[in-house]
Amino acid sequence: MRRLTVAVVVLLAGLYPCSSTELPVGEYSARRQALRKELDGGAFILFGATRSEATSRWTGFVQESNFFYLTGWNEPGAALVVLPEDEVLFLPLRDRERERWSGPQAAPGDAGVEAKAGVRRVLPMEALAVELPQLLAGVNRVYTLVDQPFTRKLRRLLPMREFRDARQVLARLRMRKSEMELAALRRSIQVTLQMHRAAAERLRPGIYEYQLLAPMAQVLLEAGCEQPAFTPIVGSGPNATILHYSGYRRQIQPGDLVVIDVGAECGHYAADVTRTLPASGRFTARQRRLYELVLGAQQAVIDAVKPGMSLGRRSPNSLYRIAVDYLNRFAEGPNGEPLGQFFTHGIGHHVGLDVHDLEDPAEALAAGMVITIEPGIYIPEEGIGIRIEDMVFVTEKGAQLLTGDLPRHAEEIEAWLRGRPWNAASATGSR
C-alpha cells in the first residue's frame, strides 16, 4: 500500500482547515428567530446534554443536536429559553475541582460570555427553578421535547401551562439547510470521499475487513474531524448482505464484493456515502449485472428528486416506490424473482447535524434539503450485497448530486481500482 500520510495531510490541510468548521453566532441567532416565528406567542425550553448523558470515545462530550442547532453551544449542562421578546441561556456555575479534570468551562458572570454565546442574557443554571416561572409569567404555551426526562420537572415548575411537543417545529427548521450548513456538509462530504479513496487503495484479496478501517480513520483524523458520523460498515462477501454489519473480522476473498458505508462528522455536520467494490478489481458477469440494475434504480430516483416528492414507502410521490418499481421490472433473483423483494430498506434519509437528521415524515421534499439516495440488493444465498448511496441537494427544479466525484458506474470503479498500486506484502492480518 502506498503510504497515505504525506499526500493526505497535504491535501486535507489545504482543503479542509479545522477553523472553517466554526459558524458565526449570527447563524444560530437567525435560527432562534425562525423558531420564535413558529411559536405563536409561546415559549420554548430545551436542555442541553450533561457530561454523563452524552459522551464519545473520540471527542468526549457530545451536545444534544437540537440544542447545538439553536445555540452552537458545545459545553455540558446548559439550558435555553426562547421567549417572544427575549432569550436566556442558563449555564452551570464554575466548578474549579471539575475543571481540573475536564478543563475550563464558560460560566455566568464571565466577561463577554453573552457575546460568545450570541444570546441576550446568561443566568446560572442553579437559579433556573426560581427564574423560569418569572420569565414565563403571562406565557401559557410551552414548546419542548415532551418525551425527555426534564419535561416532568418543567411541568411541576410551570403548572397550568399547555405543553406542546417541539419536535415537529424543529424538524421543519432543520430539514432546510442554510448556505452555511451546506458549506459545512460539503466539507464533511469531501473528507468522506477521501476516506473512500483511501479504502479503495488498500482493498485487495487477503486483507481483513478491519484493515480497510485504518486508512479511513487516518484520513478522518488528519482532516481534523470530530468522529465518524456513524459506525462504519465494511462488509465483504456474505457480510455485505448484512445491512449494518460491523464485525470487521472476515478475511476478504477473491471474487468478493465489499460494501463500504462510511461518513465523516466535521464541524458537527455529517456525511453518508456507500460504494460497493469488487475485491479482485473486476465484477463478475452476475455481479456487474446486479450492480448496474441497482445503479439504474438509483439514477431513476435521482432524476425524480424535486420539491413535492417524498422518501416515504407509502406516501404520495414516493421515491422509494420508483426504486422498487424499477427493480421489479427485472425478474433476475436467484429463482427468477423480481428484484424489488431484495431491496429491504428505505430509499434514503435527511442528513445534517445527525446522519439520520431530524425530519417530519409528513413533510414533502423542498428546495434546500439534503438527502441520501441509497437503493440496494441483498441476496444471502449468493453472498451478494450491493448498495450505492449518494447525497443530493434538493433544488427548485430537481437535485444536485453532492458526491459525484466518487466513481459510481461499474466501468469507472474497475478503472479506479486498476489504477491502485499493488503490494502483496500489505495483504496481512490476523483473526
N, C-alpha and C positions, 0 to 999 in steps of 0.2 A: 504493500500500500504506500502510495506517495504521502509523505508527511504533510499534514494539513496546517500545521501551526503557523508557519510564516505567511502562507497565502491567505489563510482565513483571517488572521489577525490584521494584516494589512487591508484586506477587503472590508472587513466589518468595522474596523476603526475609522475608515474613511467614510463609509456609507451610513453607519448606524451609531453615531455618537450617543453615549448614555444621556447626556444633557438634553437631547432632543425629545426625550420622553415626558418632560415636565410641561403640563398645560398651565396657562396663566389662571390666576384666581378668578378673573373675569369670566372665564368659561363656565366655572361652577356657579358663579353668581347668576349668570344667564339661565342656567338650568333650574336654579331655585325660583327664579322669576317665572319661568314657564310652568313650573309646578304650582306656584301660587295662583296662576290664572285658572288652573283646573280645580281649585279647592272651593270655589264658590263661597268665599267668606269663611270657610272653615280653617282649622289649624292642622298642621302636620307635625308629627312627632316620630323620630326614629332614633334608635340606639345603635351605635357602632359596636363592633365586636370587642370583647375583652381579651386580654392576653391569654387567658385559659381556654377561651372558646375557639379561637381560630389561629392555628399555627401551621407552618410549613417547614419541612425538613430542609428546604432550600433557603428560605428567606426569613424564617421566624414568624413574626406576626403577619397575618393577612386580614385586611379590613373587609367588613361586610360590603358587598359590591354596590348595593343601593346607596349605602352611606358614602362610599367613595365617589359614586357618580354625582352626588349632590354637593359634596364638600371638597373632594381631593385630599381629605384628612386621613393620614395613614398611621395614626397612633391610637393605642387601645383606650377603651373606657370612656368614650365621648358620647354625647347625645346632641341631636339637632332639633330645634323647634322653629318652624316656619309659620309666621302669623300673617294676617292680611297686610299689616303695615310694619312688620318688624321680623327679626330673626335672631336667634340666640344659639350659640354653640356652648355646650356645657363640657368642661374638661376637668379631670381629676386634679386635686391639689398636688403640689410637688411632694414626692416621697424620696428623700435622699438615700435611704437604705436600698430601695428598689433600683434606683438609678446606678448604684454601684455595680449591679448585675446586668442591667439591660440598657444603660446609657441614659443621657438626658432626654426629658420629655417636656414639651411645652405645657405651661400651666397658667391658670388665670392670674392676672397681675403682671405677667411678663411684659416687658417693653415691646410694643409692636405686635403682640400676639393677635390682635384683631386684624391687622393688615396681613399678617402671614396666613391667617385662616380665611381672609376675604369676607368676614362677617361683621355685622354692626356691633355685636356685643359678645363677650366671652364671660361666662359665670362659672363658679365652682360646681362640679357635679354633686358634691356633698350638700349643696343647697337646693338641689332640684325639687325635692319634696315640698319645700317651702315656696320656692319661686313659681313653680308650674301653675298652681291654682290662681295666683295673681296674674300671671301672663295671659291666662286663658279666661279671665273674667269677661263675661259677655259673649264668649265664643261657645256655641252649642254643638258644633260638629267637629269631631276629631278623626283625622285620617292617620292610619298607622298600619303596620303589618300585624293583623289581628291574630295570626296563629303563632306569634312569637311569645316567649315566656314573659317578657316585660309588660305585655299588654294587660295582664292580670293586675299588676301593680298600678298601671295607669288608670284602670277602671276604678280602683279604690281611691286614688288621688283626685280623680275628676268625676265624681258622681253626677248623675243627671245629664250626662252628655251622650250624644249619639255617636257611636264608634263605627267607622266605615273602613273597609279594607283598602289600603292604598296601592295594592299590588297592580291592579289594572291600570291605574293612573301612571304609575312608574313605568310599567311595560310600554305604554303608548309613547312615553318620552324616550325611553332607552332604545326602542326599535328604530328610530330615525336618527342617523348619525350626523353630527356636525362635520364641517370641513376639518376641524382639528382632530376629531375622533377618526375620521377616515385616514388622515395622515398617520396617526398612531397605529391604526390597523395595517396600513401599508408597510410600516416598519416591521411589525411582527411577521407579516407575510414574507418579506424579503429574507428575514432570518430563517424562517421555516423552510423556504425554498433552498437556502444554502444547507440546511440540515439534511434535506432530501439528497442534495448533490453529494454531500459527504458520505451518506449511507450507500448511495449507488456506486461510488468509487470503491467502497470497501466490499461490496457484495460479490461473492463467488461461492461455488460449492465447497464444502469442507469446513467453513467457519460456522460459528454458533450464532443463534439469533441475538444473543446479548452483545456480540461483537459489533453489531450494527448500531447499538445504542451509544457506544463510546465516542465515535466521531461526531454523532449528532449532539451529544452532551457538550463536547468541546466547543462546537460552533455556538451553541446557546450561551455558554458561559463567557466565551471570548467576546460575544456581542454585547455583554452587559445586561442581558435579560434576567428577569427575576427567577423564572422557573418554567418547566413545561406547562403548557396550558391545560394538560390532562395527562393521565398515564399513557405513555407512548404504546402503540401497538406495533409489534414486529412479529408477524406470524408466517411461517413457511410451511409449504406442503399442506398437510391436514390442518395445521393450526391456522391457516389462512381462512378456514371456513368458520372459525370461532370469532364472533363479532368484536368482542372486547378482550381478546386474548392478551395476556401479559405474563406468560411463563418464561419466555426468552431462553429456554434451556435446550431446545432441539438443534441438532446439527443440520445445516442446510444441505440438501442432497441435489445432485444433478437433475435437471428437469423440473425442480420445484418452482412454483410461483410464490413470491414473497409479498405480502401486503404490509406496507409501511404507512401508518396513520399517525402523524405527529403534528404538534403545533407549539410554537414559542409564545410565551407571555412576556411582552416587552412593554414597559411603561404601563403595566396593568391591563393592556389590551391583548386579546388572544387571537391566534390564527389556528386553522384546522385544514390540513391538506393530506390527501391519501393518494398514493401511487401503488400499482401492482407491477412488480418487476419479475422477469424470468431469471432465475439464479444463474443459468448457464449462458445467458446473453441473448438467447433466441427463444421465442414462443414455439411450442409445438403447434401443429395444424389445429388441433382441438382447442388449445389454449388461445391461440390467435383469434379463432372464430368467435369464441365466447367473449373475449376481450373486446373485439370490435363491436359486438352487439351491445355490451354494457356502455361502451363509448357512444354508440349511436343513440342509446336511450338518454344518456347524459346530454348530448348535444340537442336532442329534441326538446328536452326540458329547458335547457339554457335559452334556446331560441324562443321558447314560450314565456319566459320570465318577463313580466311587465306589471305595472300597477293594476290591482284588481285580482291578480292570481293568488293562489293560496298553497301553503305547504301541507295542509291537512289531507288525510286519506279520504275523508268523505265530504269534505266541504266543497262548495261550488268552485268552479275553475281550478280544480285540483291539479297541481304539478305532479304529485305522486301518481295520479291516475294516468297521466301522459306517459310516465316511465313504464308502468305496468302494462298498459295497452301496447306500447311499442314492443316490449319483450314478449308479450303473448302472441305476437304475430309469428313467432318462430318456435315451432314445436321441436326443439332440439335438446330437451332434457335427456338424461341417461336412458329413459324408456320412451322417448318421443313426446314427453310432456311439454306444454307451453312453458316458456322460461319464466314467465311472471311469477310463478309459485316459488321460485328460488330466490326472489328478491324479498328479503324477510325483515326489512326495517324501513324507516321513513325516508323520504327523499331529501331532507335537509333540515336545517335549523338556523336560527339567527345567531350571529357572532358579535361579540363586543367585549365588555369587561369580563364576561363569562364566556367560555367556549360554547356552551348552550345558553345563550343570553336570554334574559327575561323577555317574555313575549306574551301577547294576548292572542290566544288561538283564534278568537273570533275576528281579529283584525286582518283584513286582506293586505297583500303586499302594497307598498307605496314607495315612491321615489325617496331615496335617502337610506334605505335599509340595506344591510349586508347579510347575506345568507350563504349557506353551503348548498351545493347540488351534488348528491353522492349516491347514485344507484349502484347496486352490486348484485352479483350472482354467487350463491354458495351451494356447492354440490359435494357433501361429505364423502359419498361413495366413490367419487372420482378424485378426492383430495384437491379439489379446485375451489379456490375462493378468489374472487375478483371484485375490487371496489375502486372506483375512481371518484375522487372528491376534490372539488374546486370551490373557491369563494367568488361570489359575484356581488356587484353593487347594482342595486335596482335604480334605474334612471326613469325619467318621464316617458321614454319611448321603449325601453327594454332592459337589457342587462349589460353591464361591463364586466368582463372576466378579469379578476384581480390577480389570478395565479397562473396566467397563461405562459409565463416564462419557463415553466417546467414542462418537459415533454408529456404529451397525452396520447398521441397516436402510436400504434404498435411499431411502425417503422421508425418513428422518431426515437422511441425508447430503445430499440435494438441498436440504432446508430449511436445513441448516447452511451449505451453500455459497451459497445465495441471500442469507444474512444478512451475507456478507462485503462490505466496501466495494470498489467498482470504481475502478481508477485506471489508465487506459490508458498513462500515462507510465511505469508500472512494468514494462511488457512490453518490456524492453530486454535486451541481452546480446550477446555475440559468440562465434563459434566459436573 
